[in-house]
Amino acid sequence: MNRIGLVISSLLVLLALASSTLFVVDQRQFGVVYALGQIKEVITEPGLNFKLPPPFQNVSYIDKRLLTLDSTDTEPMLTAEKQRVVIDWYVRWRISEPSEYIRNVGLNEAAGANQLNRVVRNAFQEEINKRTVKELLSLKREDLMTDVKTEVLEKVRGAKPWGVDVVDVRITRVDYVEAITESVYRRMEAERKRVANELRSTGAAEGEKIRADADRQREVTIANAYRDAQKIKGEGDAEAARIYAEAFGRDPQFAQFYRSLDAYKASFGSKSDVMVLDPSTSEFFKVFRGGGAAAPAAKK
């Protein structure tokens, strides 16, 4: 039993020792092997590797992928005409030389991001001081980003290289500070309201003009229609009078008799109508008194 336990313990010790000497480097990482605190080897290819067990050798990993650094500082910058603007930017960068990076920057990606953020901001401040707001918003914006990238590369490749490569520098937003932005928005809002009120006034005036013209046309149309109606009515009355005159002229006695009947009919419209007249002397009943006068005319 003791021999079996000794064998198992020995195997476990050997496995632990072996595991401490083996390490795997991912394709997304650099493997940095330290020997007593000094960089002994940088492994750039992925795979299984060997090292001495701790504390003789240790290994750490650094990301080799393309990294993105976004601006987090909202401090305004001054342009050439002393306008205070706020810009948002980002930088694409990667660690190209792990040994130089560890010696001159830090042991992880955060250290490089912090120092690179400061360098990029200073470069932007220097370049923006040379340009106006119009140039920042125009095609010269590309020149600005190119100049900033050049300055940053000069800094990271200086006397003490950082071991990093800056791939791209881009501006995502250029804006005035909040106080100026609010003032600009209020001015824009006032201008839009002025234009809207002007359009409403113009529309109201045009509406009144159209309504007045429509009313005038309506009155003219009604007047012309009334005129034509009166003209037609007058012509009709004249034609009716002519026909009556022609018809009554053929037999005056019958015409007088017919008109008297119309007068009687109009006078006695209902049973309650009463007229107090002397039939023997009143001209109104002349037809009744001379009823025989119509007989000779009827014989014709």
GIUR-V354104 format. One record per pair of residues at least 12 apart in sequence whose C-alpha atoms are under 6 Angstrom apart, sorted by the first residue. I is the first residue (numbers start at 0). GAP is how many residues later the second one is. D is the distance in Angstrom with one decimal. If there is no record, write none. Layout:
i->[I:I]
gap->[GAP:GAP]
d->[D:D]
//
This chain:
i->[19:20:20:20:20:21:21:22:22:23:23:24:24:25:26:27:27:28:28:28:29:29:29:29:30:30:30:31:31:32:32:33:33:33:34:34:35:63:65:65:66:66:66:67:67:68:68:69:70:70:70:77:78:78:78:78:79:79:79:79:84:84:84:85:85:85:85:86:86:87:87:87:88:88:88:89:90:90:91:91:92:92:92:93:93:94:95:95:96:99:99:100:100:103:122:144:148]
gap->[33:29:30:31:32:27:28:25:26:23:24:21:22:20:19:36:37:33:34:35:13:14:31:32:12:29:30:27:28:25:26:23:24:25:21:22:20:31:27:28:25:26:27:23:24:21:22:20:17:18:19:51:49:50:52:53:49:50:51:52:90:91:92:88:89:90:91:86:87:83:84:85:81:82:83:80:77:78:75:76:72:73:74:70:71:69:67:68:66:62:63:61:62:58:25:24:20]
d->[5.2:5.4:4.8:5.3:5.1:5.8:4.7:5.9:5.4:5.6:4.6:4.8:5.4:5.1:4.8:5.6:6.0:5.5:4.6:5.0:5.9:5.2:5.5:5.1:4.8:6.0:4.8:5.5:5.3:5.7:4.4:5.4:5.1:6.0:5.8:4.5:6.0:5.8:5.7:4.9:5.6:5.2:5.7:5.7:4.7:5.4:5.0:4.3:5.9:5.5:5.9:5.9:5.4:4.6:5.8:5.5:4.9:5.2:5.0:5.1:5.5:4.3:5.5:5.9:5.3:5.9:6.0:5.4:4.6:5.9:5.4:5.0:5.5:4.2:5.3:5.5:5.7:4.6:5.4:5.2:5.7:4.4:5.4:5.7:5.5:4.3:5.5:5.0:4.3:5.8:4.9:5.0:4.7:5.8:5.5:6.0:5.8]
//
